[in-house]
Amino acid sequence: MSKVKVPYVASSEITPEFVWQSRRRWLQQAGFGVAAALAGNAFGLRDAMSATLPPSLPNSKYQLDAKLTSEKDITTYNNFYEFGTDKSDPSRYAGAMQTEPWTVSIEGEVEHPGVYDMDGLLKLASMEERVYRLRCVEAWSMVIPWQGYSLATLLKKVGPTSKAKYVEFVTAEQPKNMRGISAHILDWPYVEALRIDEAMHPLTLLTFGLYGKSLPNQNGAPVRVVVPWKYGFKSGKSIVKIRLTEQQPVTSWVKIAPSEYGFYGNVNPQVPHPRWSQATERRIGAGVFAPRAETLMFNGYADQVASLYTGMDLKRNF
């Protein structure tokens, strides 16, 4: 029997260069002990047990004939650099994040600015279950059953003005509870943004749960957006502010690594990352020897979203 050699993949091949170079320094500076980690996990378990999510019905328009990624993998293999740069860090440390009370401020170019608490957001529309593909710029993917409703529902309620061309999402910044903030990997708080027509698209989901349960902290509790035709970094997590603007916002990854992260972040297998191909992807949970899957244009949602980019150079605007 021939031996199969599993290739070694260095952390530098799946993480921005400036991140892995500073990881050792960050670990030395973080200074978190075992007791803090255990306390954080206990806090996270308590939140998950007490959290409630309104019942949701599957939306037949947004289902996939694909095997779901396990709940364990979805909740333990995460990027959420506010809690650390390793995939296991969010599930280990995100329990320390305070999610109650929680409010989301709606600001900028809107007719009706205001502040929504979670109860108000949850009651704004009926909850739907939508099964979406998730594709990371690091060339791995998942299939996730999310619960939420179209972000357009909220945006229509606040009424974008004629000047509103972009929608900016700001993630919570809790230095005492988010141990990764001390590393200064990014300029906190984390900021992402969409064009207004992208944000208003029915696929763009204001998300409150997964697998029929309230979002775990490591997955962006208590409210996030999910934009399935874009790389995962475009889907802002743990949102505290939504700002509508006339000018294109400077988003966090574009600001610090523009050669690796474009503003649009559309899944495009024809545009390689500077350090690896985007033509294929590794399905999380499929097993070490599973073949890589072909990456689909717009992550498989081209029929729904390609018209948003008619006439645009998608290699230059990556």
Secondary structure, DSSP 4 states (H G I P E B T S, - for coil): -PPPPPPP--GGGTS-HHHHHHHHHHHHHH---HHHHHHHHHHHHHHHHH-----EEE-GGG--SSPPPPHHHHHHS---GGG-SSTTHHHHHGGGS--SS-EEEEEESBSS-EEEEHHHHHTSS-EEEEEEEEE-TTSEEEEEEEEEEEHHHHHHHH-B-TT--EEEEEE---TTT-GGGGG-SS-SSPEEEEEHHHHTSTT-EEEEEETTEEPPGGGT-S-EEE-TTBBGGGS--SEEEEEEESSPP--HHHHH-TTT--SS-B--TTS-BTTB--SEEEETTS-TTPPPEEPPGGGGTHHHHGGGGTT--TTT--
